Amino acid sequence: MTKHHSPGLMTGVALLLPVTLSTMAIVLLAPVLPQILTEFADVPGHDYWVPMILTIPALCIALLSTVAGMLGDYFGRRRLLLWSFGLYAMVGIAPIFLRDLTAILISRVGVGIAEALIMVLSTTMIGDYFKGAARDKWLAAQTAFASMSALLFFNLGGQLGAFGWRTPFWAYASALAMMALVLAFTWEPQGDDGDEAEAAPHNASWAGFPWGRMGVILAITVYGAVFFYTVQIQSASGLALLGVTDPARAGFLTSIASVGVPLGTFLYSRIGRWPVQRLLLIEFGLLAIGFLLMSRAGSPAGFIAGCFVNQLGAGLLLPTLLVWAMSLLSFEVRGRGAGMWQSAFALGQFLSPVVVTFASAQAGGLQAAFGVLSVGALVGMGAVLVAAGRITRAGDTSDVQVALHG
């Protein structure tokens, strides 16, 4: 950035709000999914195709985030982000007017493309504008904000769904308000040292990309994301095994456990400058303890207590991995690096139910599978001891050498 620009509170807010659009794509429509299934009941294979209205955008994020980062590095981040908001709003509200299921699914691919660009570019621009502890704070805030917005959108989707299943799609127009904020409070990022010549667009070179260190971070991210989403995806099924069959009560209890995510993120804001290895050991330890409590719970209260401990570890884990990755990336390759990280996290989200299903089949049930995942988290702790100790976390205001003993 140049001497004419200095990021402030509204700059951070303008880049924080877009993280909610990814959450909106799935959670907002979950309450009206039964209505959409009824609407297209005469379409062959509708039981398979209709749920993809919710999941296609997430798949696009997994597949296209690296490409989104490359485009941001090449064409310039801010201008591409502004166009992405417009695309998101246009294709987001399209199902209000579309009557064909195939056309709606195509529009959801458009939502996924826009989401990949928005998620990667907004995260990259936070890394461009903010340095040191300030950057850590805003990156960590993304986790808490996404978790809290999920509760809002689930209730909003239910309220709007009372007026018909198409009504919630109007909420996608909120991307235009976010576009206005980005337009007002951001500028095209410049190089890390403020040199405009070095920050020129059309950079397609991978020179200087930290392949080895990023490879370790991406592997841990995929592994950790599997654990991160297990409670959110499997908690209702786990509660059903313990006698909680009312969806409303199961949702309420899960929301209580999910408070652990923003709480973990808040805790990260206090201890985030600790060595990365120490943080990861704590986080995988909390995940392991949470899964163990879930596997041995004999009552809904005990199960939710385990879920809460697990989500506390998850809330710490996500910002640790994101900040770690961003600290290694120079301006010239920051977009594609952020995109690769986002793809890795989305891949873990996709793999989570697959891993749990496989573990359930092998271990003899869902609760037994939670015990297997507890062991898996302990394996993650061992991997951290071997891998993370070899990587330097290069902060902007202070360099933190991650040694084997922290």
N, C-alpha and C positions, 0 to 999 in steps of 0.2 A: 504494500500500500504506500501511498505517497504521503508527504508531510501535510497535505491538505485534508487528510481524512484521519479520524481517530474513532475507533469503534466504541460505542456506548451501550447503555442498557437496551435501547430500542433496536440496535443492531442485533444484539443477541436474541431478543424476543422475536424479531422478524425471521431469524433463521432457526429458532426453536419450534415455532408453531407448525412448520411444514411436516414435522415428524408425525403429527396427528393424522395426516392424510393417509398414511399407510395403514394405521389402525382403523380408520374410518372405512376403508375398502372392505374389510371383513366384518368387523363387529357391528357396524351400523345396519347391515342387512341380515344378520343372524336371526333377529326376531321375526322377520317377514319371510324367511325361507320356506316355511310350510305353505304360505299363501302363493308363493311363486311356483312351488311344486304342483299345487292345485290348478293354477292358471295354465300350466303346460302339461297337464296330465295326459293329454292325447298325443303328445310327441313321443315317438319311439325312443326308449332309453332315457326318458326325462329324469329318472331317479339318479342317473349318472351325470347327465349334462347340467342340470339345474344347480347342484351344489358347486359346480365349477365357476358359476358366477361369483362366488365368494373367493375361490382359491386361485383362479387364473392370475390375478395381479401379483400374488406372492410368488408364483412360479416365474413370472416375468422378472421380478426383482432378483431372484436367484440366478437367472440366466443372463440378464442384461446389465447388471450393475457395473461390471468391469468395463463394458462398452460405454456405459454412461459416463464413467470417470474419464475414459480416453477422449470422449467427445468434449467434455468440459475442459480438459487440458489443451485441446486443439483449438476449439472455437471461442473459448472464454466462458467462465462459469456463470457470471451474473446474467448475461443476455440469454444463455441457454436455459437457465432456471426460470426466467420470466416467461419464455415461450412455453415451458413445461407446465406452468400454472394454467395458462390458457388452454392447453391441450387437455389437462386433467379436468377442468371445468366443463369443457365442451363434450368430451366423450363420457364424463361422469354422469351428466344429466340425460344423456342420450336415451337410456332405457325408458324414460318417461314417455317418449314419443314412439319408440320402436314396438312393433307387435310380433316380430319373428324372433324365436329363440336364438337362431344362428346369428342374426344381426346383433342381438344383445351380447352374445359371447364375444363377438368381434370387438364390440365397444369396450368390453372388459379387458381385452388385450391392449387396447389403447390406454386404458387406465393404468395397466401394469407398466407400460413403457414410460408413461408420464411419472409414475411413482418411482421407478428406478432412477430416473433423472433427478427428481426432486429430492429423494432421500440422499443420494450420493453428493449432489452439488451443494445442498444446504450444509451437510456435514463437512464437506471440503472447505467451504467458505468460512465456517467457524474456525477451522484450523488455519486458514489464511489470515483472518483478522486478529485472532486472540493468541496470546502467547503464555507459556508457563501455567501458573495456577488458574488464571482466568480461562484459558482454553480448557483445562481439565474440568472446571466448574460447568461450563456450557455444554461440553460433550456429555458429562455425567447427567446433566439435567434432562437430556433427551430421553434417557431410560425412564426416569420418574414420570416425565410428562406423558410419554406414550402409555404407560401403565394406568395413570389416572384418567387419561382421555378415554381409555377403553370402557371404563365404568360409565362415563358420560354418554358415549355413543351407543352403548347397549340400551340404556334407558331412552335416549332420544329416538333410536330406531323403533323401539316399541311404541312410543307415543305417536310418532309420525305414521307408523304402520296401521294405526287405527283408522286412518283416512285412505287406506289402500296400499298395496305393496309397492306401487310406483312412487309414492310421496317421499319416502326417505332419500331417494336419489337427488332431490333438490338440494340436499345438504352439500353435495359436491361443488355447488357454486361458491361455497366459502373459499375455495382456492383463489378466487378473484380478489377477495379481501387480503389474503396473504400476498398475492402479487403486488397489491398496492403498498403493503408494508415494506416488502423487499425493494420496490422501486423508490420508496421515500428514504429508507434508512441504510441502504447498502450502495456499493460502488464496485466497479470491476476490480477484483483483487490484483495487486501487483506482487512483485517478488518478495521473498522473505526479508531481503535487505533494502527494500524500497527502490530498487533499480528498475525503472520501467522498461529499459531495453531488455533486461533478462526476463521480464515478465510478459514479453510479447506472445500473442496467441500462436496457434499452428505449431505447437510443440508435440511431436509424435515420437521423440526419442525416449528409449528406456534406459539411457545412460544414467548411472548413479542409483538405479533402483535397488533397494536392499533385498535381493531375492532370498538369500538364506534366512535372514532374521524374520522377514515377512512370512516365509514359508512356515516357520515354527508357530508364529502368531496365528496364521490362518488355520493350521491344523488344530491348535488348542481352541480356536473359535468354533469350528465345526463340532468338535467334541463337546465343548461347553454348552453350545446352543441346543444340543439334544437334551441335556439336563434342564436347561432353562425353560423349555416349553412343556416338559413332562407334566408338571402340576397343572398348568393351564389347560392342557388337552385331556388329561386322564383323571383329574380330581373328581369329576361327577361320577365316573365309573367306579372309582375307589369308594366313594361315599355310598353308592348303591349297594356294594357288597356288605356295607355295614348298616344297611336298613334305611338309608336316606334316598327315597325314590321320588320325592316331590321336586321337580325341576327348580321351582322358585327357592326352596330351602337350600338345595345344592348350590345354586348360583350365589345365594347370600353367603353361605359358609366359604365358598371359594373366594369370594371378594374379600372376606376377612383375611384369609391366608395371603391373598395377593398384595395386601398392604405391606408385606415384607419386601416387595420389590422397591417401591419408592423409599422405604425406610433404609434399605441397604444402600440405595443411591445417596441418601442423605449422609449415611455413615461414611461412604466413600469420600464425600466432600470434606470430611474431617481427617481421614487417614490416607487419602489418595497419593500423597507424596512419599509414602513408605516404599521400600524396594518392591518391585513387581513380584519377585518370587515369594516374598512374605505374604503379600496380598493374595496371590493365587493359592497358596497353601491354606490360608484361612478360608477362602471361598470354596474350594473343593472339599475342605473339611466340613463346612456347614452343609453343603449339598449331601455329603455322605451321611451325616447325622440325621438330616431331614428324611432322606430315603429310608434309613434304618427305622426311624420312628413310624413312618408310614407303613412299612412292611409288617411291623409288630403291633400296630394299633388294634385294639379290640372295641373301640367306640369311635363315633364321629369326632368327638372332642380331641381324642388322642391323635386321630388321623390329621385333623386340621392343624394341630400343634406341630406335627411333623412337616406338613405343607408350608407352614409359616417359616420354620427354620430353613427349609429348603429355599424358599423364595427370598429370604434375607441374603443367603449366599448368592442367589441368582442376581439380585439387585446390586450386589457388589461386583460380581463377575463381569457383567456387560460393560460398564464404564471402564473397568480396568483394562480389558482387552482393546476397546476402542481407543482410549487415550494412549495406550502402549503403541498401537499401530501408528497412530497419527504422529507420535513423537519421533518416529523414524523417517518420516517422509518429507523430502524437500518440496518446495513450491512446484517445481517443474513436473513432478510425478505424483503429487498429492491426490489429484482427482482419481487416477486409475488405482492407486493404492487404497483409497477409501472405498472405491467400487469393488475391489477384490475382497475387502473385509466384509462389505455388505452382502456380497454373494455367498461368502463362507457362512455367515450367520443365517442367511435364508436357507442354505442347504441343510444346516443343522436342524432348522425348523421343520423342513420337509422330512428329514430322516427320523425325527423324534418318534412319531407314532409307529413307524416301521420297526425301529429298535425295540420299543416297548412290546409290540405285538409278538415279535420273535422271542423276546425274553420271557413273555407270559407263556408261550407255547412250550418253551424248553423247561421252564422252572415250575410249571403247574399252576399258573394263575397270576392275576394282576398283582396281588400283594406280594407274592413271591418274586415277581419281576422287580418290584421296588427294592427288594433286598439285593438282587443282582446289580441294579443301578447303583446302590450304595457301594458295593465292591468296585464298580466301574469308576466312581468318583474317587475312591482311594487309589486306584490305578492312575487316575489323573494327577493326584498329588505326587506319586512317584515320578511321573513323566515331567512334572514341573521341576523337581529336584535335578533331573538330568538336563532338560532342555533350557529352561528359562535362565538358569545360572550362567549360560554362555552368551547371553544377549545384553547389550548395553541399552538402557532406556535413556535416550538422549533428549533431555528436556531443554527448553529454550532459556530458562532462567537459572537452571542448575542441572548439571549432568549427574545422573544417578547410575552408578555402576551396580548392576545386579550380580552379586557374587553368590557363591554356593551357600554361604552362611548369612546372606542378607546384609 
